[in-house]
Amino acid sequence: MIPGSKENHPSFRKSFGFAIQGFRFAVTSERNIKVMLGGFVLVVVAGLVVGLDAARWGVVLLCCGVVLSAELINTSIETIVDLVSPEYHPLAGRAKDIAAAATWVLCAFVAFAGIIVIGSAAIEKFL
């Protein structure tokens, strides 16, 4: 499809299907996506244990969604780099490392936010 062209443009429903297909592929093939989903489950369990209020649930779910999205973007960048540079090239390696670093930095800040949100809820509930 040519950008800006309406010819051969998939329907909204078909586009949504492609997104689901991409998510399924990432979950079945990428270890880090599985790790992120495992972390998401742990955070949800912790949130249920401490009884998060609606605002805190909003923050937690938004953070989890952003981390998962960043990991999906990182995976797509790595896939594109592998496509255009099948042989090792220092710039290709640098691009992949920087994309991974962006996800890592986001995960670190989200972890700090999670500690603050869940920790403060735990203090309120148990003390």
N, C-alpha and C positions, 0 to 999 in steps of 0.2 A: 504494500500500500504506500502511496506517495503521501507524505505529510500534507495536511490541508485538503486532501482530496476526499470526496465522499464515496468514491468507487471502491467496492470491495471492503467497505468498513464494516467490521462485525457489529452485531446488535449489542445492546447493553447486556442482555442476558448471556450472549456468547462471550463477551469480554469478562463478565463476572466468572464464567466457567473457566476461562483461561487463568484467572487469578487463583481460583481454587486449585486448579491443576498445578500451578507453580508452587503454591503452598504445600500441597501434598508431596510434590517432588522434593522440595527442600526438607521437609520433615523426614522423609524416608531415606534421604541420601546424605544429609549434613549432620554431623555429630553435634556441632555447636547449637543448632536449632533445638535439638533434643535436650541439650543442657539448659537452654533458656526456658523451654517449656517445663522442664523439671523444676527449675527455680520458681517459675510462675505458680506451679501447683503448691510448692512449699510456702510461698508468700500468701496464697489464698487460705491455706490451712492455718497459718499463723494469724491472719486477719480474722478468721472465724473464731479462733481460740481467744483472742483478746477483745473481740467484739467491736470491730471498727465501725465508726459512724459513716453516714453517706459521703461526707466530704473526704474523709480519709480513704474510703473505698475508691472514690473518684481519682484521687492522687495515685493510689497504688495501681489501679487498672490502667491509668494513662501511662504511668512509668513502664509497666510491663509491656504495653502495646508499643511504646516507642523503642524499647530495647529489642523486641522481636522484629520490628520493622527495620531497625538499623542492621540487625544481623542478616535479614533478607537482602537488604541493599548491598551489604558487604559481600554476600554470597554471589549476587548478580555481578558485581564489579569484578570479583575474582574469576567468574566464568567468562566474562567478556575479555579480560586480560589473557586468560588461557587460550581463548579462541584466536585473538589477533597476534599472540606471541607464544606459539607452542614450544619454541625453544627458549631456554632461559635467557633473559635479558635483564641487566641490572635495573633498568627503568621499570620494567614490568614487575619485577620483585618489589621495587620501591612502592609502586602504586598499590600492590596487594598489601604490603605492610602498613601503609598509611591508612587504607580502608579498614584494616583490622584494628589499628590503633584508635581510629575514631569510635569504633564499636566498644573497644575496651574502656576508653575514657567515659563514654556514656554509661556503661555498666557500672563503673566505679561510682559515679555521681548518683546514679539511681540506687545503688546499694546504700550509700550514705543517707539518701532521702528515705529509703525503706526502713533503715535503722531508726531514724528520727520519728517517722510516722508510726510504725508498729511499736517501737520502744515507748513513745509517749502514751500510746493507748494502753500498753501493758502496765505502765506505772499507774495510770489512772484507775485501771481495773483492779490491780492486785495490791495497791498500797493505800 
